[in-house]
Amino acid sequence: MPTRPNILWMLVVLLLWPAALPAQESGLRLKTVVIDAGHGGHDPGAVSKASKLSEKQINLDLALKLGARISKEYPDVKVIYTRKTDKFVELAERGNIANRNHADLFISIHVNSAKASAASGTETFVMGTDKSASNMAVCQRENAVILLEDDYTTTYEGFDPDNPESYIIFNLMQNAHFEQSIAFASLVQRNFIDKGPITKSRGVRQAPLMVLWRTTMPSVLVEVGFLSNAGDRTKLNQAENRQKIADDIFDAFVTFKKQYDSDGSFSFDPTLLETPDDDPEEEEHALPAPVVGPHFEIQILASSKKLKNGSPDLKGVQEYRCRFINGMYKYSVGNFSTKEEAARRLPAIQKKFPGAFVVRID
Ligand SMILES: [Zn+2]
């Protein structure tokens, strides 16, 4: 039953509120963190053949170590994992888990890989907003994906991907957390540099990574080192070093939570935002590791020229495989154990790539 508000009582509360809670001027508390161990199940991520080490194992170990420390030292903080076992979770679902649980922070953990074995070091990504025009183009193309989710209207609170005016709201949501994401990313990189075990930093970077842009809270993707680099690999292979890496991220969490829970103002070290010149050979991390054994994929494109990462022809698709077959570069997505599974997914892909079809890869 609706009651009439007691104006005087409300006034008293308003007057006393800041005094009663001096450390919470913003009224915000970091209550829920989602930790996302990248890859899993039939998606191993980067793989080191020599030492039989796969990215998915390292990601999971780091995620569990980080979560354990947060749970131990902040029992009132809810720690949610996108996976706690070696299972496959769709990229879109990872962000959805964070959104559904109204998380205050999303940390995705990955290990890098590059063709050039010299590439090494750590880097932390935030969803990029610096190239506004191109980012929005990616946003519009990629937003169509949410139509495939059963509960997109609730997840996005009325957001309509078919209505161009809706996108303004989404862009604001993205910008609203940009500074906080940068702040957390900077804290992570600072700790990596200062405490190791992998002290070489590739900086804080911005990229239109699918798993990040759909989250509605400060979100980062941490690349903890290169599995393709002997030095990094040796460190990542040792449990005590993985604990140190988890501790570095945990220490960033401690500082970030302090700022978040107090006045909500964040400071960061701008020098960390200066990234070294990119070696194109090193830009392999966005691509999933090649899948071995017979399986099915969905071919989206064929081209006589090799397309660059981020080419408009790829329509914003980040995770694809490229094979050079019979003089053509063939681009495909997905990894299905049966033809039926691939066929079920095909109509969704065809919305973007009308000519897409299922291919068998042996
Ligand atoms: Zn990864």
Residues whose N, C-alpha, C, O or C-beta is under 5 A from the ligand:
A	BS01	ZN	G38 G45 H110 V111
